[in-house]
Amino acid sequence: QSPSTSSGAFLGVQTQAPSSGQQGVPVAAVQSGSAADQAGLKAGDVITAVDSNTVTNPAQLSQDILSHQPGDQVTITYTRNGTSAQVQVKLGNRAPAQTG
């Protein structure tokens, strides 16, 4: 039985694959009103860690977020314009997948 991907902890970012040699996962877009949006993350940021776990690709970022429960507080380490920063994020609840 595979775990459900339609519910669970939710950060609220769309990511893209890192370019060759790049550290972290680039944020392509931030969902308005999401946990990431409320924490001040922006498109163009590069997420490098969740809590103390280094993130190297989008699948790993998803796994790290989904290992938590909605409402959990995590520390996101990210780089913006070459400057590393950390922000506390209270994870939201992933809504059931909508169709149409």
C-alpha positions in Angstrom: 0.0 0.0 0.0 1.5 3.3 -1.0 1.3 6.3 1.2 -1.3 8.9 0.2 0.2 12.0 -1.5 -3.1 13.9 -1.4 -2.8 15.0 2.2 -0.1 15.8 4.7 2.3 18.6 5.6 2.5 21.3 3.0 5.2 24.0 2.5 3.6 25.7 -0.6 6.5 26.0 -3.0 6.9 24.9 -6.6 10.5 23.9 -7.2 12.8 23.2 -10.2 15.7 20.9 -10.6 19.0 22.6 -9.5 21.4 23.5 -12.2 24.7 21.5 -12.5 26.8 22.1 -9.4 24.2 24.2 -7.6 23.6 23.6 -3.9 20.0 23.3 -2.9 16.6 23.4 -4.6 15.5 26.5 -6.5 12.0 27.9 -5.7 10.1 28.5 -9.0 6.9 29.8 -7.3 5.4 30.3 -3.9 1.7 29.6 -3.4 -0.2 32.6 -2.1 -1.3 32.2 1.5 0.8 29.1 2.0 3.2 28.4 4.9 6.1 29.4 2.6 4.4 32.7 1.6 3.7 33.5 5.3 7.3 32.9 6.1 8.5 35.2 3.4 10.0 32.8 1.0 10.1 34.0 -2.6 10.5 32.7 -6.1 14.2 32.7 -6.8 15.2 31.6 -3.3 17.2 28.4 -3.1 16.3 26.0 -0.2 19.4 24.3 1.1 18.1 22.6 4.2 15.0 21.5 6.2 15.9 21.6 9.9 19.4 20.3 9.8 18.9 18.0 6.8 20.7 19.2 3.6 18.4 19.3 0.6 19.9 18.5 -2.8 16.9 17.9 -5.1 13.1 18.5 -5.2 12.2 14.9 -4.3 14.3 15.1 -1.2 12.7 18.4 -0.2 9.2 16.8 -0.6 10.3 13.8 1.5 11.6 16.0 4.3 8.4 18.1 4.3 6.1 15.0 4.1 8.0 13.4 7.1 6.3 16.0 9.3 2.7 16.6 10.3 0.6 19.7 9.4 1.2 22.3 12.0 4.8 21.2 12.7 7.4 24.0 12.9 10.5 23.5 10.8 13.6 25.6 10.1 14.1 26.3 6.4 17.6 27.3 5.4 17.7 29.2 2.1 19.9 31.4 0.0 18.6 34.7 -1.5 20.9 36.8 -3.7 23.9 34.9 -2.4 23.1 35.4 1.3 22.1 32.5 3.4 19.2 32.9 5.9 16.9 30.8 8.0 13.2 31.1 8.7 10.8 29.2 11.0 7.9 27.8 9.0 4.7 26.3 10.4 3.7 23.7 7.9 0.2 23.9 6.4 -2.2 21.1 5.5 -2.1 19.8 1.9 -5.6 20.0 0.5 -6.9 16.9 -1.2 -6.0 17.0 -4.9 -8.5 18.9 -6.9 -9.6 17.8 -10.4 -10.4 20.0 -13.3 
